[in-house]
Amino acid sequence: MLKFDFNNMMQNYVGADGFTDADLKAAEVEARAAYDKFAARRGTGMTEWADLPYTQDAVVEDILACAEDIRKNYDNFVVLGIGGSALGPIAVFTALCHFRYNDLPAGKRGVKFFVEDNVDPERMLALLDVIDVRRTVFNVITKSGATSETMSQYLIIADILKKEVGEEWNKHIIATTSEKKGNLIKLAKKEGFKTFYIPDGVGGRFSELCPVGLLPAAVLGIDIKGLLAGAAAMDKRCADGDMKKNPALMAAVLQYLSMKRGKNISVMMPYADSLKYMADWYCQLWGESLGKAVDLAGNTVHTGQTPVKSLGVTDQHSQVQLYTEGPFDKVITLIGVEKFRGDVTIADGAEEFPDVNFLCGHTMGELINTERVATEYALTRSGHVNNTVMLPEVNAESVGELLMFFQLQTAYCGELLGIDTFNQPGVEEGKNATYALFDRKGYEAKKAELDAAPEKDGKYIV
């Protein structure tokens, strides 16, 4: 069971920069109100993600059957997507598959797995160098079917497939998109693609527990029923407006109180390579959900925390100096793993060097967890607030718990801030500018606005 340890957010442990029991007591009314607001509308609007652990039995069976067919008949599975359509699948793949998965002999793995989450031309060319498109399934993921990056990838791949495969090229495409609207569903119906649907009330950054993430996971042989069961277990643990009984609500309140004190950076630091990309996934979830210019009342607030990804112990040698002696503008969240899925004993062989020999006979698992505890101590001793999320081990259930924990924390924190947690107007502005620069029909006004912007001159270019 996931544990949330926030001792080092408290004055008793971290000193003056921490919170007191009185601070938490004073926040109880706001916390319960935030819980009640979210509970009252969960499953409606853009909060349908909260019910995903309970509503997908038929979809899961379809996914499992499709995944089995892919494993039997193809060598490669490629996700074409960006944002939540890519970060979630990457995070779960890295967490639950072999570290060198694609490099394993065919008999020790399933199909090779690739996620193309950028439009760098060199990346696309590199992919085409290492796969045979005739032995590949491409999962095109975009709810709107208008995501420029994903649809450009689709057009390139579709053209290649038509040339290389011929009439049955459509069997190499799986569309994950909206059931009722958008370009991709129209293409899917026209071309006869196998299709999975993204529920209307599920946004990209909250989509890992729907077909967006479940299909890639199932193709990889990951226990998707276990993922959903873990998410459901966390959701049930958080079904209480008392933050002392609801770990995600307590985590949200502590971040909210920290923001009010000017701590506008949230560092996510997993101490397990398997969870490295959970920090990337978290960065989108937290940043895109909470970074808002206005609140629900229309007031200009420019709220949010800047999420920063870090990896223990790697970034002890690049970032922890800043975290322990730098400004008090951060909350550091460590993610620990009690038991690794395998371990390696550190051999003897340095008896004449006491400053090395002390390691001999211990394991790498001991070392990484000891370094996590030491970093926690260093942060706490220097008065910098920190907390720890502990997983008993990394498996499908615990990863499902972790995903739901952070999603609920984000939802509660948005309620506390009084913002729309689920929109992304800043992202849309950039998208609209891109459309205008490509002279897309309907964006003439935006193009005129861009054309009217002051031209850059040489004065400020060196």
C-alpha positions in Angstrom: 0.0 0.0 0.0 1.3 3.5 -0.9 2.3 5.6 2.0 2.5 9.4 2.1 5.0 10.6 4.7 4.8 14.4 5.4 6.7 14.5 8.6 9.4 16.7 7.0 6.8 19.3 6.0 6.2 20.0 9.7 8.0 22.4 12.1 8.6 19.6 14.6 11.1 18.1 12.1 12.2 20.7 9.5 12.1 23.8 11.7 10.7 27.3 11.1 9.9 26.8 7.4 7.6 23.9 8.2 3.9 23.8 9.2 2.4 23.4 12.6 -0.5 21.3 13.7 -2.4 24.6 14.1 -1.7 25.4 10.4 -3.3 22.1 9.4 -6.2 22.6 11.8 -6.8 26.0 10.3 -6.9 24.4 6.8 -9.5 21.8 7.6 -12.5 23.8 6.5 -10.9 24.7 3.1 -9.7 21.1 2.6 -13.2 19.6 3.2 -14.8 22.2 1.0 -12.3 21.3 -1.8 -13.1 17.6 -1.3 -16.8 18.2 -1.4 -16.6 20.4 -4.5 -14.7 17.7 -6.4 -16.8 14.9 -5.1 -20.0 16.7 -6.1 -19.0 16.8 -9.8 -16.7 13.8 -10.2 -17.7 11.7 -13.2 -19.2 14.7 -14.9 -17.7 17.3 -17.3 -13.9 16.8 -17.5 -13.7 14.6 -14.3 -14.8 11.4 -15.9 -11.2 10.1 -15.4 -12.0 9.6 -11.7 -14.5 6.8 -12.6 -12.2 5.0 -15.1 -11.2 2.2 -12.6 -14.8 1.1 -12.4 -16.3 1.6 -15.9 -14.2 -0.2 -18.4 -14.8 -4.0 -18.1 -15.9 -4.4 -21.7 -13.2 -2.1 -23.0 -10.5 -3.9 -21.1 -11.6 -7.3 -22.7 -11.5 -5.7 -26.1 -8.1 -4.3 -25.4 -6.7 -7.6 -24.2 -7.9 -9.4 -27.3 -6.5 -6.7 -29.6 -3.2 -6.8 -27.7 -2.9 -10.6 -28.1 -3.5 -10.3 -31.8 -0.7 -7.7 -32.1 1.8 -9.8 -30.2 1.1 -12.8 -32.4 1.3 -11.1 -35.8 3.6 -8.1 -35.5 7.1 -7.2 -34.4 6.7 -3.5 -33.4 4.1 -1.3 -31.8 4.5 2.4 -32.2 2.6 5.1 -30.4 2.1 8.3 -32.4 1.0 10.9 -29.8 2.2 13.9 -27.8 1.5 15.2 -24.3 -0.6 12.9 -22.2 -1.0 10.5 -25.1 2.8 9.8 -24.9 4.0 10.6 -21.4 1.6 8.2 -19.6 2.5 5.2 -21.9 6.2 6.0 -21.6 6.0 6.2 -17.8 4.1 2.9 -17.4 6.3 1.1 -19.9 9.4 2.3 -18.1 8.0 1.4 -14.7 6.8 -2.1 -15.5 8.9 -3.5 -18.3 12.6 -4.6 -18.5 15.0 -1.7 -18.5 16.5 -2.9 -21.8 13.2 -4.2 -23.1 13.7 -3.5 -26.8 17.3 -4.9 -26.7 16.2 -8.3 -25.3 16.2 -11.3 -27.6 12.8 -11.8 -29.2 12.1 -14.9 -27.0 12.4 -12.8 -23.8 10.1 -9.9 -24.8 7.1 -9.2 -26.8 6.9 -6.7 -29.7 9.3 -3.8 -29.6 7.8 -0.6 -28.3 8.4 3.0 -29.5 6.7 6.3 -28.6 7.1 9.1 -31.1 6.2 12.2 -29.1 7.9 14.9 -31.2 8.1 16.1 -34.8 11.8 16.4 -35.0 12.5 15.0 -38.6 15.6 13.3 -37.5 13.6 11.3 -34.9 11.1 10.1 -37.6 14.0 9.1 -39.9 15.7 7.2 -37.1 12.5 5.3 -36.3 12.1 4.3 -40.0 15.7 3.0 -39.9 15.0 0.5 -37.2 11.5 -0.8 -38.0 9.9 -2.7 -40.8 6.6 -0.9 -41.3 5.2 -4.1 -42.8 5.6 -5.7 -39.3 4.5 -2.7 -37.3 1.2 -1.5 -35.8 0.9 2.3 -35.3 -1.4 3.5 -32.5 -2.5 7.1 -33.5 -3.7 8.8 -30.3 -5.4 12.2 -30.5 -8.8 13.0 -29.1 -9.6 15.8 -31.5 -7.9 14.4 -34.5 -6.5 17.9 -35.1 -3.3 17.7 -33.1 -0.8 19.0 -35.6 2.1 16.9 -34.3 0.2 13.6 -34.2 -1.7 14.0 -37.5 1.5 15.0 -39.3 3.0 11.7 -38.1 -0.1 9.8 -39.2 0.0 11.3 -42.7 3.7 10.3 -43.1 3.1 6.8 -41.8 -0.1 6.3 -43.8 1.6 7.3 -47.0 4.5 4.8 -46.3 2.1 2.0 -45.4 0.1 2.5 -48.6 3.2 2.1 -50.6 4.8 -0.8 -48.7 1.7 -2.8 -47.7 -1.0 -2.0 -50.3 -4.7 -2.7 -49.7 -4.4 -4.0 -46.2 -2.4 -0.9 -44.9 -5.4 -0.1 -42.7 -4.7 -3.1 -40.5 -1.5 -1.5 -39.4 -3.3 1.5 -37.8 -5.2 1.6 -34.6 -7.0 4.9 -33.8 -7.5 6.0 -30.2 -9.8 9.1 -30.3 -13.1 10.6 -29.6 -16.1 8.4 -30.4 -18.3 11.3 -31.6 -16.3 14.1 -33.1 -13.0 15.1 -34.7 -11.0 14.2 -37.7 -9.5 11.0 -36.6 -12.8 9.2 -36.0 -13.9 10.3 -39.4 -10.7 8.8 -40.9 -11.1 5.7 -38.9 -14.6 5.1 -40.2 -13.6 5.9 -43.7 -10.5 3.7 -43.7 -11.7 0.9 -41.5 -9.2 1.3 -38.7 -9.6 -0.6 -35.4 -10.7 2.1 -33.0 -10.7 2.7 -29.2 -12.4 5.6 -27.7 -11.3 8.3 -25.3 -14.2 9.3 -23.0 -15.4 12.8 -23.5 -14.7 13.7 -19.9 -11.1 12.6 -20.0 -8.4 15.1 -20.9 -5.0 14.1 -22.2 -3.0 14.5 -18.9 -5.6 12.4 -17.1 -5.9 9.7 -19.8 -3.4 7.0 -18.8 -6.1 4.7 -17.3 -8.3 4.7 -20.4 -7.4 3.1 -23.8 -4.7 5.8 -24.3 -2.5 4.1 -21.8 -4.2 0.7 -21.4 -3.7 -0.5 -25.0 0.0 0.1 -25.1 0.4 -1.4 -21.7 -1.6 -4.5 -22.7 0.4 -4.9 -25.9 3.5 -5.0 -23.6 2.0 -7.7 -21.4 1.4 -5.4 -18.5 -1.4 -6.3 -16.1 -3.9 -3.6 -17.0 -6.5 -5.0 -14.6 -3.9 -4.7 -11.9 -3.3 -1.0 -12.9 -7.0 -0.3 -12.6 -7.4 -2.2 -9.3 -4.5 -0.2 -7.8 -6.2 3.0 -8.9 -9.5 1.9 -7.5 -7.8 1.0 -4.2 -6.3 4.5 -3.9 -9.6 6.2 -4.9 -11.4 4.3 -2.1 -8.7 5.3 0.4 -9.3 8.9 -0.6 -13.1 8.8 -0.2 -13.1 11.0 2.9 -13.2 14.8 3.3 -11.0 14.5 6.4 -7.4 15.1 5.1 -6.0 13.0 8.0 -7.7 10.0 6.4 -7.2 11.0 2.7 -3.5 11.0 1.6 -4.1 12.8 -1.7 -6.1 15.6 0.0 -3.3 16.0 2.7 -0.7 16.2 -0.1 -2.8 18.8 -1.9 -3.3 20.9 1.2 0.4 20.9 2.0 1.3 22.1 -1.6 -1.5 24.7 -1.5 -0.2 26.1 1.8 3.3 26.0 0.5 2.3 28.0 -2.6 0.7 30.6 -0.3 4.1 30.9 1.3 5.8 31.5 -2.0 7.0 28.0 -2.7 6.4 28.0 -6.4 8.6 25.0 -7.4 7.5 21.4 -6.9 10.4 18.9 -7.3 9.5 15.3 -8.1 12.5 13.0 -7.3 11.9 9.3 -7.6 14.6 7.0 -6.2 14.1 4.2 -8.7 15.1 4.3 -12.4 11.8 2.5 -13.1 9.9 5.6 -11.9 12.1 8.1 -13.7 9.4 9.0 -16.3 6.7 9.2 -13.7 8.3 12.6 -12.9 7.9 13.6 -16.6 4.2 12.5 -16.5 3.7 14.4 -13.2 5.3 17.6 -14.7 2.5 17.8 -17.3 -0.2 16.9 -14.9 0.8 19.4 -12.3 2.0 22.2 -14.5 -0.8 22.2 -17.1 -3.5 21.7 -14.5 -2.5 24.4 -12.0 -0.8 27.0 -14.1 -3.7 29.4 -14.8 -3.9 33.2 -15.3 -7.4 33.6 -13.9 -9.5 31.9 -11.3 -13.1 30.7 -11.6 -14.4 34.2 -10.5 -12.4 35.8 -13.4 -9.8 37.3 -11.1 -6.2 37.5 -12.5 -4.2 35.2 -10.2 -1.3 33.7 -12.3 -1.2 30.7 -10.0 0.6 27.4 -10.1 3.8 25.7 -9.2 6.7 25.0 -11.6 7.2 21.2 -11.6 10.8 20.0 -11.8 11.9 16.4 -12.6 14.8 15.0 -10.7 16.2 11.5 -10.3 17.8 10.0 -7.2 20.6 9.3 -6.9 21.7 10.7 -10.3 20.6 14.2 -9.4 22.2 14.2 -6.0 25.3 15.0 -8.1 23.6 17.8 -10.1 20.7 19.4 -8.2 20.7 18.5 -4.5 23.3 21.1 -3.7 20.7 23.7 -4.8 17.9 22.0 -2.9 19.8 21.8 0.4 21.5 25.2 0.4 19.5 27.3 -2.1 16.4 29.4 -1.7 13.4 28.2 0.3 11.1 28.3 -2.7 10.6 24.6 -3.3 8.8 21.5 -2.1 10.7 18.4 -2.7 8.8 15.1 -3.1 10.9 11.9 -3.0 9.5 8.7 -4.2 10.9 5.6 -2.6 10.6 1.8 -3.2 10.8 -0.5 -0.2 11.6 -3.6 -2.1 13.2 -3.8 -5.6 12.3 -6.6 -8.0 15.9 -7.7 -8.0 19.1 -6.8 -6.3 22.9 -7.0 -6.7 25.4 -7.6 -4.0 28.4 -5.4 -4.0 31.4 -7.7 -4.2 34.6 -7.7 -2.0 37.8 -6.5 -3.5 38.8 -3.2 -1.9 40.0 -4.3 1.5 43.0 -1.9 1.4 40.7 1.1 0.8 38.5 1.7 3.9 36.6 4.5 2.1 35.4 1.9 -0.5 35.5 -1.3 1.5 32.6 -0.3 3.7 30.3 -0.9 0.7 31.3 -4.5 0.3 28.7 -7.1 1.2 25.9 -4.6 1.0 23.5 -4.5 -2.0 22.7 -1.8 -4.5 19.1 -1.8 -3.2 20.5 -0.9 0.3 22.7 1.7 -1.2 20.0 3.6 -3.2 17.5 3.5 -0.3 20.2 4.6 2.1 21.1 7.5 -0.2 17.4 8.5 -0.3 17.2 8.5 3.5 20.4 10.5 3.6 19.1 13.1 1.1 15.9 13.4 3.1 18.0 14.0 6.2 20.2 16.6 4.4 17.1 18.5 3.2 15.5 18.4 6.6 18.6 19.4 8.5 19.0 22.4 6.2 15.4 23.4 6.9 14.0 22.7 3.4 10.5 21.1 3.4 10.2 17.7 1.8 7.9 14.7 1.8 8.1 11.1 0.7 5.8 8.8 -1.3 6.7 5.2 -0.5 5.7 2.2 -2.7 6.1 -1.3 -1.3 7.4 -2.4 -4.7 6.9 -1.4 -8.3 4.1 -3.5 -9.8 0.9 -2.9 -11.7 -1.1 -2.3 -8.6 1.3 0.2 -7.0 1.7 2.1 -10.2 -2.1 2.4 -10.5 -2.1 3.7 -6.9 0.5 6.2 -7.7 -1.2 7.5 -10.9 -4.5 8.0 -9.0 -2.8 9.6 -6.0 -1.3 12.3 -8.1 -4.4 12.8 -10.2 -6.6 13.3 -7.1 -4.0 15.5 -5.5 -4.0 17.7 -8.6 -7.8 17.8 -8.6 -8.1 18.8 -4.9 -5.3 21.4 -5.3 -7.2 23.0 -8.2 -10.3 23.3 -6.0 -8.3 24.9 -3.2 -6.9 27.4 -5.7 -10.3 28.1 -7.1 -9.3 27.5 -10.7 -10.4 25.4 -13.7 -8.0 22.4 -13.2 -9.0 20.8 -16.5 -8.7 23.4 -19.2 -5.5 24.6 -20.9 -5.9 28.0 -22.5 -2.2 28.7 -22.6 -1.6 25.5 -24.6 -4.4 26.4 -27.0 -2.9 29.9 -27.7 0.3 28.2 -28.9 -1.7 25.8 -31.0 -3.7 28.5 -32.6 -0.6 30.5 -33.5 0.9 27.4 -35.2 -2.3 27.0 -37.2 -2.2 30.7 -38.2 1.4 30.5 -39.3 0.6 27.6 -41.6 -2.3 29.7 -43.0 -5.0 27.2 -41.8 -8.5 28.3 -42.8 -10.4 29.9 -40.0 -7.3 31.4 -38.3 -7.0 34.5 -40.4 -7.6 36.9 -37.5 -4.8 35.2 -35.5 -2.5 35.4 -38.6 -3.2 39.2 -38.8 -2.4 39.5 -35.1 0.9 37.7 -35.6 1.7 39.8 -38.7 1.1 43.0 -36.7 3.6 42.0 -34.0 6.8 44.1 -33.9 9.5 42.6 -36.1 12.7 41.6 -34.4 15.7 43.7 -35.4 19.4 43.2 -35.0 19.6 45.3 -31.8 18.9 42.5 -29.4 20.5 39.6 -31.3 24.2 38.8 -30.8 
